[in-house]
Amino acid sequence: MPVSLTAQFDPALLDRVGPRTTRDWLVDTIGFLVAVTFGVLILIQGVHDTVDPLTGSQLVIDAVCGAISCLALWWRRRWPLGVALLCVVLGVFSASATIAGLLALSSLAVHRSVRQVLFVAVLWIPQSIGYAIYSGRTDAPTVLLLALAMVLAATAWGMFVRARRQLLHTLRERALRAEADQLLHTENARQAERTRIAREMHDVLAHRISLITLHAGGLEVRPDQSTEKVRETAVLLRSTARQALEELRDVIGVLREEPGHEVAAAPQPTLSDIPRLVEETRQAGAKIDFEMWVDHVDTAPSALGRDAYRIVQEALTNIGKHARDTAGRVRVRGAAGSGLHVSVSNPLPVHTHPGPALPGSGAGLLGLQERVTLAGGTLVHGPDGSGDFVVDAELRW
C-alpha cells in the first residue's frame, strides 16, 4: 500500500537533549555574554542610582545572584524548567539576573509545553513585586509593567522559535515520507512489470514448447513413418521453434529496454486467433474437438479476446503436458451483452505417457485465475466428477 504523506509531529522530539553542536555552543556563548553584559550595566546603574540607591550588601547579593543566573544558562537546554525557576527566585534579590531570567524563560518556551511556560511567566508578577519591596523602589507599578512587557516578548519569541521548528520538522518528515512513497511506488511498478513479463513468457513459450514436444513425441512413437511425413513433422518443428524464439525475443526486448528507447510491444492475440491456436495444436498431433459461436468476433474488446485466448492456450498446453493421448474439447460461445463462455475439457488420462514428463511451474492455472478475477469474471478448473478435467470461464462482455 502507498505510504501516507501526512506527517504527525511529536512534540517530545523538541524536548530531547542530544549532544551540543557547534551552533549550540555559539548560541549559548552569545546568550551568556549578553546576560553578563546587561547584568553588569544594570549593576552599574544601581550603583549610581540616587533615587532608590541600593545598600552595599544589596549590591553584593545582586551581583552574586546575577552571576549564578548567568552561569545557570549553560544548563538551560538540559533543565529548562529548573533554570527558569531558579532565575525567577534569584530575581527577587537581583536586578542583574533579569536578562538571564528572560533568556531562560525564552528557552523554556522553545523546549517545553505551554503549560510550563505560562506557569513560570505568571511567577514573574510576584517576583517583580518582591524585588520592588526588597529594593525599596517607589515606582513598583513601573517595574511591574516593564517586567511584564519583557516577559511577554521573551515568551512570544520562544514560542515562535518552537513553532518554526515544528514546521520545519513536519516539512522534513513529509519530504522523507514522500520520498519513501516514491521509492515504494517505483518498486511496486518494477515488481508488477516483472510479474507481467514472467506471465507473458509463460503464456507465449509454454504452448510453443508443448507443441514441439508433441511433434517430437509423434516421431518417437511412430519411427516407421514415411519420409514425407517425417519431413512434414520436421518443418512443423522448425516453424514452431522459430515462432517460440521470435516470441522470446519480443519479451526479452522489454527487459533490455533502455531509457528513452521504447521497444514495440509484441502483438497481442485476439478472439479471432483462437481457431488458429487450435489448428496449430491439431497439427502437433492432438485431437481437439473445436466449436466457436461468437457474434461479431471482430468487435470484441481486445482485453476480452486476449483473456479468452490465454485461457484456451493454457488449457491446451496442460493437455499436451499431462494428457497427450486424450481428446480435448474446446467450446467458445458468447455475444456482446451476454458475456463470453470458454470451456476446455479432456478425459483424465488412464495411464502415464512413456518418457519424461514436461516440467511445469504449477502457476499457469493460478495465473489464469488471477487474470479472470481482475477482468471481473469467474474461472473454475478441476475434475468435474464424470472423468473429465475442465477449465471453465465466464467473462464479461
C-alpha positions in Angstrom: 0.0 0.0 0.0 1.2 3.5 -0.6 2.8 5.4 2.3 0.7 8.3 3.7 2.2 11.7 3.2 0.6 13.1 6.4 3.4 13.7 8.9 2.3 13.6 12.6 4.6 15.9 14.6 5.7 14.5 18.0 6.3 17.4 20.4 8.6 15.2 22.5 11.2 15.4 19.7 11.9 19.0 20.7 12.3 18.1 24.4 15.1 15.6 23.7 18.6 16.7 24.6 21.3 15.5 22.3 25.0 16.3 22.1 25.6 20.1 21.9 26.5 21.0 18.4 28.8 23.8 17.3 25.8 26.0 16.6 24.5 25.3 20.2 27.8 26.3 21.7 27.8 29.5 19.7 24.2 30.4 20.7 24.9 29.6 24.3 28.1 31.6 24.4 26.3 34.6 22.9 23.4 34.3 25.3 25.8 34.1 28.3 27.8 37.1 27.2 24.6 39.1 26.6 23.2 38.2 30.0 26.6 39.1 31.7 26.9 42.4 29.8 23.4 43.6 30.6 23.8 42.3 34.1 26.9 44.4 34.6 25.2 47.5 33.1 22.3 47.1 35.5 24.6 46.8 38.4 26.5 50.0 37.4 23.2 51.8 37.1 22.2 50.6 40.5 25.5 51.9 42.0 24.9 55.4 40.5 21.1 55.5 41.3 20.4 58.4 43.5 16.6 58.0 43.7 16.4 54.4 45.0 20.0 53.6 45.9 20.9 50.0 47.0 23.0 49.3 50.1 26.4 47.7 49.9 25.1 44.3 51.0 22.2 44.5 48.5 24.7 45.3 45.7 26.8 42.2 46.7 23.7 40.0 46.8 22.5 41.4 43.5 25.9 40.6 41.9 26.1 37.1 43.3 22.6 36.2 42.3 23.1 37.7 38.8 26.3 35.7 38.4 24.6 32.5 39.4 21.7 33.2 37.0 24.1 33.8 34.1 26.1 30.6 34.9 22.9 28.6 35.1 22.2 29.4 31.4 24.7 26.8 30.4 22.3 24.1 31.7 19.1 25.6 30.3 18.9 23.1 27.4 19.0 20.1 29.8 16.9 21.5 32.6 14.9 24.5 31.1 12.2 24.5 33.8 14.7 24.2 36.7 16.9 27.0 35.3 13.9 29.3 34.6 12.5 28.8 38.2 16.0 29.4 39.7 16.2 32.7 37.8 12.8 33.7 39.0 13.7 33.1 42.6 17.1 34.9 42.3 15.3 37.7 40.5 13.6 38.7 43.8 17.0 39.8 45.1 18.8 40.7 41.9 18.0 43.1 39.0 21.2 41.9 37.2 19.5 38.5 36.9 16.7 39.9 34.8 18.2 39.3 31.3 19.4 35.8 32.3 15.8 35.0 33.6 14.3 36.3 30.3 16.7 34.1 28.3 15.8 31.1 30.5 12.1 31.8 30.0 12.5 32.0 26.2 14.5 28.7 26.2 11.7 27.1 28.3 9.1 28.3 25.7 11.2 26.5 23.0 11.7 23.2 24.7 8.7 22.7 27.0 4.9 22.8 26.8 2.8 26.0 27.0 1.5 25.0 30.5 5.0 25.1 32.0 5.8 28.4 30.2 2.7 30.1 31.5 3.4 28.8 35.0 6.8 30.4 35.0 5.6 33.6 33.3 3.0 34.2 35.9 5.6 33.8 38.6 7.3 37.0 37.3 4.4 39.0 38.7 5.1 38.2 42.4 8.9 38.3 41.6 8.7 41.9 40.3 6.6 42.9 43.3 9.0 41.2 45.7 12.0 42.9 44.2 10.3 46.3 44.4 9.7 45.7 48.1 13.2 44.2 48.7 15.0 47.1 47.0 12.7 49.8 48.4 11.7 51.1 44.9 9.0 53.7 44.9 7.9 53.0 41.3 6.7 49.5 41.7 4.0 49.7 39.1 6.5 50.9 36.5 8.8 47.9 37.4 5.9 45.5 37.1 4.8 46.8 33.7 8.3 46.8 32.4 8.8 43.2 33.6 5.5 42.1 32.1 6.4 43.6 28.7 9.8 41.8 28.7 8.2 38.5 29.8 5.6 38.8 27.0 8.3 39.4 24.5 10.6 36.6 25.7 7.7 34.1 25.8 6.4 35.1 22.3 9.9 34.8 20.8 10.4 31.3 22.4 7.0 30.1 21.1 7.8 31.5 17.7 11.0 29.5 17.6 9.3 26.4 18.8 6.5 26.7 16.1 9.1 27.3 13.4 11.0 24.2 14.5 7.8 22.2 14.5 7.0 23.4 11.0 10.5 22.5 9.7 10.3 19.1 11.3 6.9 18.4 9.8 8.1 19.5 6.3 11.2 17.3 6.7 9.0 14.4 7.7 6.7 14.9 4.8 9.6 15.1 2.4 11.0 11.9 3.7 7.6 10.2 3.6 7.1 11.4 0.0 10.5 10.1 -1.0 9.7 6.7 0.7 6.3 6.6 -1.1 8.0 7.3 -4.4 10.5 4.5 -3.8 7.7 2.2 -2.8 5.7 3.2 -5.9 8.7 2.6 -8.1 9.4 -0.8 -6.5 5.8 -1.8 -6.9 5.9 -0.8 -10.5 9.0 -2.9 -11.1 7.5 -5.9 -9.4 4.3 -5.6 -11.4 6.4 -5.3 -14.6 8.4 -8.4 -13.6 5.2 -10.3 -12.9 3.7 -9.2 -16.3 6.9 -10.3 -18.2 7.0 -13.6 -16.3 3.4 -14.3 -17.2 3.9 -13.2 -20.8 6.9 -15.6 -21.1 4.9 -18.4 -19.6 1.9 -17.7 -21.9 3.9 -17.5 -25.2 6.6 -20.1 -24.6 4.8 -22.9 -22.7 2.4 -23.5 -25.5 5.1 -23.4 -28.2 7.3 -25.8 -26.3 4.5 -28.2 -25.7 3.7 -28.3 -29.4 7.4 -29.1 -30.1 7.2 -31.9 -27.6 4.1 -33.2 -29.2 5.7 -33.2 -32.6 8.8 -34.9 -31.3 6.7 -37.4 -29.4 4.9 -38.4 -32.6 8.3 -39.2 -34.2 9.3 -41.1 -31.1 6.2 -43.4 -31.0 6.0 -43.7 -34.9 9.5 -44.2 -36.1 8.2 -46.1 -39.2 6.5 -43.1 -40.7 7.1 -42.2 -44.3 9.9 -39.9 -45.3 7.4 -37.3 -46.4 5.6 -37.5 -43.1 8.9 -37.1 -41.2 9.9 -34.2 -43.4 6.5 -32.5 -42.7 6.9 -33.0 -39.0 10.4 -31.6 -39.1 9.1 -28.5 -40.9 6.5 -28.1 -38.2 9.2 -28.5 -35.5 11.3 -25.8 -37.2 8.4 -23.4 -37.7 7.2 -23.8 -34.1 10.7 -23.4 -32.7 11.2 -20.2 -34.8 8.0 -18.8 -33.5 9.0 -19.6 -30.0 12.3 -17.8 -30.5 10.7 -14.8 -32.0 8.2 -14.5 -29.2 11.0 -15.0 -26.6 13.0 -12.2 -28.4 10.0 -9.9 -28.2 9.6 -10.5 -24.4 13.3 -10.2 -23.7 13.4 -7.0 -25.7 11.3 -5.4 -23.0 13.9 -6.4 -20.4 16.6 -4.8 -22.4 14.7 -1.5 -23.0 16.9 1.5 -22.4 15.7 4.9 -21.1 14.4 7.0 -24.0 14.1 4.0 -26.3 10.8 2.3 -26.3 10.5 -1.3 -27.6 7.4 -2.0 -29.6 5.2 -4.4 -27.7 4.5 -7.8 -29.2 1.1 -8.1 -31.0 -1.4 -9.4 -28.5 -3.8 -12.3 -29.5 -7.4 -11.6 -30.2 -10.6 -13.7 -30.1 -10.3 -14.4 -33.8 -6.9 -16.0 -33.2 -8.4 -18.9 -31.2 -9.1 -21.1 -34.3 -5.5 -20.7 -35.5 -4.3 -21.7 -32.0 -6.5 -24.9 -32.1 -5.3 -25.7 -35.6 -1.7 -25.5 -34.5 -2.4 -27.9 -31.7 -4.1 -30.3 -34.1 -1.1 -30.2 -36.4 1.1 -31.3 -33.5 -1.0 -34.5 -33.3 -3.5 -33.6 -30.7 -7.2 -34.5 -31.1 -9.2 -31.4 -30.5 -13.0 -31.0 -31.0 -13.5 -27.3 -31.5 -16.7 -25.3 -31.7 -16.9 -21.5 -31.6 -20.1 -19.5 -31.8 -19.5 -15.8 -31.1 -21.4 -13.0 -32.6 -19.3 -10.2 -34.2 -15.9 -11.6 -33.2 -14.1 -8.7 -34.8 -15.8 -6.2 -32.5 -14.9 -8.0 -29.2 -12.7 -5.9 -26.9 -9.0 -6.6 -27.1 -8.7 -7.4 -23.4 -11.6 -9.9 -23.7 -10.0 -11.6 -26.7 -6.6 -11.7 -25.1 -8.0 -13.3 -21.9 -10.1 -15.9 -23.8 -7.1 -16.8 -26.0 -4.8 -17.2 -23.0 -7.4 -19.5 -21.3 -7.6 -21.8 -24.3 -3.8 -21.7 -24.7 -3.1 -22.6 -21.2 -5.7 -25.4 -21.2 -4.3 -26.9 -24.4 -0.8 -26.6 -23.1 -1.8 -28.6 -20.0 -3.4 -31.2 -22.2 -0.2 -31.6 -24.1 1.8 -31.9 -20.8 -0.4 -34.2 -18.8 -2.9 -35.9 -21.1 -1.3 -36.3 -24.5 -3.3 -39.3 -25.6 -6.7 -37.8 -24.8 -9.1 -35.9 -27.0 -9.8 -32.3 -25.9 -12.9 -30.3 -26.4 -12.9 -26.5 -26.8 -16.1 -24.5 -26.7 -16.3 -20.8 -27.1 -19.7 -19.1 -27.0 -20.9 -15.6 -26.4 -22.1 -12.2 -27.6 -22.0 -8.6 -26.6 -24.2 -8.0 -23.6 -24.5 -11.7 -22.6 -20.8 -12.4 -21.8 -18.4 -15.0 -23.2 -18.2 -18.6 -22.1 -14.9 -20.5 -22.6 -14.7 -24.2 -21.8 -11.8 -26.6 -22.4 -12.1 -30.2 -21.2 -10.4 -33.5 -21.7 -10.7 -37.0 -20.2 -8.4 -37.7 -17.3 -5.5 -39.9 -18.6 -5.8 -43.5 -17.5 -2.1 -44.2 -17.8 1.1 -42.3 -17.7 2.6 -41.4 -21.0 6.0 -43.0 -21.5 9.0 -40.8 -21.3 9.9 -37.9 -19.0 7.1 -35.6 -18.1 7.3 -32.0 -19.2 8.3 -29.7 -16.3 5.8 -27.1 -15.1 5.8 -24.3 -12.5 2.2 -25.2 -11.4 1.4 -21.5 -11.6 -0.4 -21.5 -15.0 -3.9 -22.0 -13.8 -3.2 -19.8 -10.8 -2.2 -17.1 -13.3 -5.4 -17.6 -15.2 -7.4 -17.4 -12.0 -5.9 -14.0 -11.3 -6.3 -12.8 -14.9 -10.0 -13.7 -15.0 -10.7 -12.3 -11.5 -9.1 -9.0 -12.4 -11.3 -8.9 -15.5 -14.4 -9.4 -13.4 -15.1 -12.9 -14.5 -15.1 -16.4 -12.9 -12.9 -19.4 -13.5 -13.4 -23.0 -12.4 -10.9 -25.7 -13.1 -10.5 -29.3 -12.0 -12.2 -32.7 -12.3 -15.9 -32.5 -12.9 -16.9 -35.8 -11.4 -17.5 -37.5 -14.7 -13.9 -38.4 -15.5 -13.1 -35.1 -17.3 -10.8 -32.3 -16.4 -12.5 -29.0 -17.1 -11.3 -25.4 -17.4 -14.5 -23.3 -17.5 -14.5 -19.5 -17.6 -17.2 -16.8 -17.7 -16.0 -13.5 -19.0 -17.8 -10.1 -19.0 -18.7 -8.7 -22.4 
